[in-house]
Amino acid sequence: MQKHLFTQPRRRMIVGISGATGVVYGLRLLESLRRSGIETHLVMTKAGERTLAYESGHTVREVRAMADHWYPDADIGATIASGSFRTMGMVVAPCSVRSLSAIATGNTDGLLTRAADVCLKERRRVVLMLRETPLHAGHIRSMAAATDNGAIVFPPVPAFYDRPATIEDMVDHTVGRVLDLFDIEAGLVRRWSGGAALVAMSCATADEEVVACR
């Protein structure tokens, strides 16, 4: 009897970029996933393309080239719209309130929200990097509903314990922590090693200040 040999597919991740501010998170995510050997499938909304023009020096074509595959948001028949297309899950970076609300209710009106809904129904990990503040009760209810459906709401709040020196440091730490949720080590996070390390860092900084004042 002839046996059919099945090869293990390359690990895949869906990346969504919506119209919220913070497109830099999506760009850094694409870069990090490529460096980590993860196949990326990108979908960017029209609002996301507009925000890209406001917040970066990249063109839509350049961002699409950062992914292994890309799809228009209107292409609801794309491969990532089907649960039979196996992926690790999806990150929406950044995630607008509109996208969050659609994902929370299952009222999907485009490929980005449809792909997220598919991942949730297949019990795959979905991380929503929500960019909005302050929040009213409707936003919070949508966050709770998305969480009830299995999504992880991950506002990109920067950490300061590792003394970031640049915006890039803060972006890297946040993206690295998102990738932690998928067990992907991208080398972006300076890991917390306890209070002793913080004291040593503080002492080193103090010594530099003393030398500078001499």
N, C-alpha and C positions, 0 to 999 in steps of 0.2 A: 504494500500500500504506500502510495506517495505521501510524504509528509509535507505540510506547508510550513515554511519557515517565516516567522514574523520578526522583523527587526524592531527594537525598542525606539519609538519616536524621540526626536530631540525635544527637550523640555521647551515648552511654549508659554509665553505670557502675553495677555492682551493689555495694551496701554491705551487709556482714553485721555484725551486732553479736551476739556470743556472750556467755556468762556470766562471762568473766574480768573482773577488776578493770580499770578504765581506760576506762569507757564514754565519758568525755569525748573520747577520740580519735574515736570514731564520730560523736559529735555535731558536733565541729568539722569533720570530714570532710564531713558532709552540708552544713553551712553553706558551706564553701569551694567545694564542687562546684556548688551552686546559684548562688553569686556568679560562678563561672566559666562559667556557661551549660551545664553538663553535666546531662543528664537522669539522675536517680538512681532506682534500684530497690532498696528496702530490705527486708531480711528479718532479723528479730530472734528469737532463740530465747527460750523461756520463761525460761531461766536468765538471759539477757540482760535481759529485762524486770524480773526480780527485782533484778539488780545495778543497773539504772537507778534503782529506788526507793531503794536504799541510798546511791548515790553522787551523785545529782543531785536538783534540785528539779523535774525535768520528769516529766510523765506519759507513758505509752505513746502516748496519742493525740497529744500535742504533738510527740513525736519522729516519729511517722508523718507528721504534717503537714509536717515538714521535708523529706520526700522527695516526688518526683513520683509515685511508685507504691510501694506496700508490699504485702507478702504474709505470711500466717502461715507459720511454719516447717513446719507440717503439710501445707501445700498443695504437694505434690510434682508437681502438674499445672500449676503456674504457668508463665508464659511463660519465666521465667529458668531453668527446668529443661530447656529445649530448646536444643540447639546452633544451631538455625536462627534463634533470636532473637539478633541481632547486638549485641554490646556491646564496649566497650574492654577489659573484664575485670572484676575484682572485688577489693575490699579487705575483709578481715575485721578489724574494728577495734572492740574488741580480739578477739584470737583465743585461745580457751581451749585447753588441752592436748587435751581430748576432741575438739574440732573439728579441731585440727591432725592428730591421729591418724587420724580418719575420712577426712580429705582425703588424707593420706599413703597410705592403704591402698586408697582407693576404696570403702570400706565405709560408704557414705553412708546416714544414717538420718533425714534431714530435708532441708528445702529449702535451708538454708544450705550444708550440705556438698555436696548434690547440685549446686547452682549452681556452686560452686567446682570440682567435679569436671568439670562440663560445660565450663567455661572452659579447664581444663587440657587436656582432650581436643581442644578446638578450637584449641589453641595460643595462647590469649589469656593476658594477664598476670594473675597472681593474687598478691596481696601479703597475707601473714599476719602481723599485728602481735601476735606471741605474747607473752603476759603470764604469765610463770612464772619463779620463781627461789627457790632454786637448782634446778639441773637434774640429774636422774639419767640413767643410760645409756639408758633407754627413751625419755625425752623427746628426747635427742640423736639417737637412731636415727630417731625419727619426723620430726625436723627434716631429717635427711639424706634420708629417703625422699621427703618433700614436695619438697625441692629437686631430687632426681633426676627427679621427675615434672614439673618445670617451674615450681613455685611459688617465690616469693621470701619467705624468712623474715625478717621485719623487726621485731625486738624494739624497742619504743619507748624506746630509750636516749637520754636528753637530752644535748644538746651544750652545753658551757659556754664555748666560745671567744668567743661573741658576748655574753657577760655577761648572761644572762637575769635580769630583775628580778622576774618573776612566774611563777607556774605557767602562766599563759596563754602567756607567751613560750616556755616549753619545749614546750608542747603544739603551738603554732603551728609551731615549727621542725620538729618531728617530722612533723607532718601535711604540711607543705610539702615535706619530703624524700620522703615517700611519693608525693605528687603529681608530683614530679620524674620518678619512674619511668614515669609515663604522659605525660610531656612536657606537663604542665599547670602553667602559671605562675600561682600564686594570690597572689603577693606576700607570702608568709608567712615566707620565709627571708631572713635577713641573710647575704648571700653572703661567703664567705671571700675576702679580697683580698690576702693575703700578710702576712708578718711586720711590715712597715712600719705597716700599719693597726693591728695589735695593740699595737705600741710606742706609737703615737700615742694609742691609747685608754688605755693604762696611764699615760702622761704626763698626760693630761687628768684621770684619776682622782686621780693623785698631787697635781696642782695644786689640785683641789677639797678634798683632805684637808688640805693646808697652809693654805688659806684658812679652812677650818672650825676649825682649831686656833688661829688668831690671835685 
